[in-house]
Amino acid sequence: MFKTKEALIPYLLLVAAIAGGLIWHETENVPRLGKTVSQGKVDLGGPFTLTGQDGQKVSSTDFRGKYQLIYFGYSFCPDVCPTTLGVIAQALDKMGVEQKRIVPVFITIDPARDTPAVLKKYMSAFGERFVGLTGTVDEIAAVEKKYRVYAKKTPLPEGEGYGMDHSSVIYLMAPDGRLVSFYDELISPDDLLKELKAKI
């Protein structure tokens, strides 16, 4: 009986290797930490009209002719949002004059707290070129749907208010509004810079 099991080992290893290969093949286009996803076409994005940090109406068409780095988050975010916005700011700083071709856009997922005044103060920490956008709950929900953003309000312990669980993706949109590529929040400033130089 022992010999029979021993004889099966090579076949079991072969089956495991094939299964592993199939799993890798099925997931090779799934975003990886700090990586770029640029294979295939994704129907993502679309027109929107929201309210800017100065209280003015801002439309997606206002950005036509320039690339956009769009990120969804909220100003009360304790870590991921400011870190990711900092990565964008650092990458753009290193681009020199080419940064003028790109508009970094921050869209809140927490419109109840992120008023234009709050966003204006928050955006100032990352540089004058950043555009902060808010809107009504319905307007924000509609934009989240267009960009396939996950966002959910979660109560904090001991009645300390609430936080927001949310996806964390940087979208690179072309001057015509189509998706060029997207990156997760673990991308480094240098890697993002390399991507932007290659894509714009």
C-alpha angles and dihedrals in degrees: 000000000000091000091052092055091045090053090054094057096086090051093048090050090050092051090049091050092050092047091049091051092051092050091050091049093050093049102038091101095047115108113263127202111286092356138121125244111208107139120110129358125291124197097222136140130024143173121318141164119210139156121272128221090263092054095256126129112258123194128196087239089065087073096051112127092034135076116247131210102204122192128177118212143107136259095237090059107125101209126346099055099049091042093052093045087050090054090052091048093050093048092051092047089058093050095073116199091351089074088077088074091062131067116199108214125193115196116191122228089194106062093161091070102019101078119169090263093051091048093048091057092043095049092051089070090065102040143282094275093067117103117207119201133192135161144157120319090256094048092051092046090053092052092045089055093050090053095038092240120171114215129161132171112236124189116237120229122274095016095294094147123259143296132206126244106206146156114262113215133146110216120204108205125190125236088261092054099255123130114260100175143318137222137199123240095260094069112118124235090248093050091048090049090052090050094049093049090051097045107040 
